[in-house]
């Protein structure tokens, strides 16, 4: 009888929690502007989560004696390259970023907002959360050095923790150049990438020339986003051309031009499709952008469901925190668990399917560690110095419900 009563109580509590969750999701849904394109937020959320899951799946920290070194299952099992096709989603993020930035700049000009004020508002949300990451890892690296940790271990950890910052620098530069890019045809930066790769791979030019593609490569999806704002990508035909053309070009480059099949860097490979971006990475990004454009209507319908929209809104509210701290969450889990010995899927070499199975089991633990990081640092993304609001670029706004309580509304400029 006692167990039955306890079971009924647990069921009631679960029902209450589900009811509260649905009620909160309903408030967020009701407070969202009716003309908001929720597909944009959904694509941004999927792009961020794709990067996070991709890093957690293909980045391994192998414990070897008293040191840690980076490895990848793609290094030992290259036939797993399709994993990188699913989770290397940066092109979609730049597509959405270009669309949102050009739309925002057009609206700011219509309101008479000066460029400097507009740019400051756009960049403040990008760089304010960075300070917390830099401070924590400066302290952590110093503590590791003083404790006698091997320099290679310190280098590996700091490099993984700070690697997301390259993305911010490129994205910030493209955002600053938005007024110059609103009418730029994506074929121009695509032509730059093509010629750079032809020079360095076909004509023996210095490999350092490839870093030109760090700007030109990501400029392609960014200017596609601007074309979206201009209304040039509304027809399904545009999405199908990008998807089919990008996929075919990528397949030809991998099959006949010697480009790696993996769309992320793999330790030991002489050519990386990502560092810096190659023509294959850019054409693959075109295919991803085409698929994203084709999915817009379906995403809009899905985002009408309050629970689905609430989840996407939450990821958008915390996008920078999730992006900046996901590597730290993985490394904190790895370091903490090392006290229990070399655990499979966490400290062992990623050289078999057994490692993959164990790594999948570790993903919820990584997510829990990221939740802790989010709890500690998400306020840096949503508040300015001394607790001030970040102004127009703030992701959420307050809305007074009929009962006088404050509810947060998902909103992005």
Secondary structure, 3 states (H helix, E strand, C coil): CHHHHHHHHHHHHHHHHHHHHHHHHHHHHHHCCCCCCHHHHHHHHHHHHHHHHHHHHHCEEEEECCEEEEECHHHHCHHHCHHHHHHCCHHHHHHHHHHHHHHHHHHHHHHCCCHHHHHHHHHHHHHHHHHHHHHHHHHHHHHHHHCCCCHHHHHHHHHHHHCCHHHHHHHHHHHHCHHHHCCCCHHHHHHHHHHHHHHHHHCCCCHHHHHHHHHHHHHHHHHHHHHHHCCCCCCHHHHHHHHHHHHHHHHHHHHHCCCCCCCCCCCCCCCCCECCECHHHHHHHHHHHHHHHHCHHHHHHHCCCHHHHHHHHHHHHCHHHHHHHHHHHHHHHHHHHHHHCCCCCCCCCCCCHHHHHHHHHHHHHHHHHHHHHHHHHCHHHHECHHHCECHHHCCEEEEECCCCCEEEEECCC
